[in-house]
Amino acid sequence: MSASSLNRRRILSLWLPRLPIDRIQRFFGNVGLHKNNAPSIVVAKDSNALVIHALDEAAERLGLHIGQPLANARAMCPNLKVFDADAMADAKTIGDIADWCDRFTPLVALDPPHGLFLDITGCAHLFGGEAALLQTLVRALDRQGFAVSAAIAGTSVCARTLTRQSSGTIVADGEEAAAISRFPVSALGAGEAITTGLRRAGLKTIGDVASRTPSEITARFGARFSTLLAHALGQGDAPINPRKPPPDYIVEKRFAEPIATDTMIAMTLSRLADTLIASMEKQGKGARRLEATFFRTDGAVRAIMVETGRPVTRSAVVDRLFRERLDALADPLDPGFGFDMVRLSASRTEIVVQEQRDLDAHVHDNDELAALIDRIAARIGGKRVVVHLPEDTHIPECAVLAAPAQHHLAVAMQAEWPARTEGEPPLRPLRLFDKPEPINVPFATVPDGPPHQFTWRRAQHAVVRVEGPERIAMEWWRQDGKQLTRDYFRIEDAEGLRFWIFRDGLYEGECFDGDGKPVPPGWYVHGLFA
């Protein structure tokens, strides 16, 4: 075997032709669904008419077919069981099956409407070879209640064609053209117009089309179909588009006897963490995002992810973070009948930069703070642990940005905030409201004076001291002129409470009603001073 053939990809194609009806039958548990062997179909609307979208074997034996109007089907079978199509439920089901297929390879791609591509290059030997892998996969899906067709070839187009025509076929590298030459041209899935054109030209099989020169095919049917044909014949192939990017590092443990106890799960994760960290350490890498995936024996898959603020280089840290995450799950990890495989992967890694740690106390403090943030984030979520960063704007509610602490801790520690003038009262309140609250001002000094009293939250406040105004114009280049000019005042009432209020808009300059007549601007309280 040549070196080039060893490097060729191997693609396993899965097709679930009865996915919609299989999903419904699994949902009902097959109890009462086939009473008196009544056939079942799934219908969808097409051109304002209900047509068959999927059907089971009983309906197919009666001569029903996909695309047939429901009225005609009922005439042929009065006791027909009819279900409505649910595209979202079907998509979730095929997604769940794709997650389950991750146990065989991390490169799993969708093949709409009801198919999958698995890139099994270099991993089939882990399951006893391609034939054993194909048989294992098909049997497992069959036990789960799905009708499935599968095939393996060197290209995705060839493998897909085989699943529609000759399930279970394994084509050796370089034999794609011979394997599909006898199939009808419709097996290529090129569309009704091209298929009809090929038949009218006397090209009924894929072999007939392949016997013509590529220039003839391209001139008559276009470059896209010519490329599709070349891929089907094994002459090059477009890469599949995996649902998830492959992780940088991955380790896994398979069990002959499924595990179900918390102790065994924790021990397995700890051992996998040791192996993963050792693999990354050889290349000077540390993990920033880790994912533990648990594969149940019934096909269900559960994934748990943790992120870190700094590259992790110790397995004890990985073990502790996942323990925190597992303990804080709102939906506990349900092992069912047990997990037969556990996988730990690092989907994001970074080169570890060595730092002087013996003499610099700040480095130790930063490490402890980063570790604390990681533990809290593992329990309550990374988006809930934030740091505040200054923004270059004079608009009060936009002057601070809340960012995830795990990713912005170093920036936050080096951020420079506006310094307070010594001996002067603070210009901004200690408590700033997320959204300014409206207040009722019966009268105020015109055009830019403060109010003499106001009502906020049904309480009346008499103004005794005022500082201001501080005029803040909105950023017209960002706000499209929709925001009004504000005049801010620092107000103290008779009770000694201090408020930060503003008038939204200028008198007879910015505030108008629907008829273009000037109206009084609104007043708001934006914060409270200590």
Protein Blocks (a to p, Z undefined) as FASTA:
>chain_A
ZZklmmpccddddddfklmmmmmmmmnoonoklgghiacdddddeehiacdfbdcfklmm
nopaehiafklmmmmmmmbccddddfklmmmmmmmmmmmmmmmoccdcdddfbbccddfe
hklmmnopjklmmmmmmmmmmmnopacdddddfbfklmmmmmmmmghiacdehilmmmmm
mpcfklnonojklmmmmmmnopabfklmmmpcfklmmmmnojklmmmmmmmnonapaddd
dfbdcdfbdcddddfbacfbfklmmmmmmmmmmmmmmmmmmnopacfbdcdddddfkopa
cddddddfbdcfbfklmmmmmmmmmmmpmbacdekjopfbdcdddfbdcddddddfklmm
klmmmmmmmmmmmmmmmmnopklpccddddddfbfklmpccddfklmmmmmmmpccdddd
ehiacfbdfbdcfbdcddddfbacdfkbccfbdceehiacddfbdcddddddddfklnno
maccddddddddfkopacddddedjehklbccfkopacddddddfbdcZZ
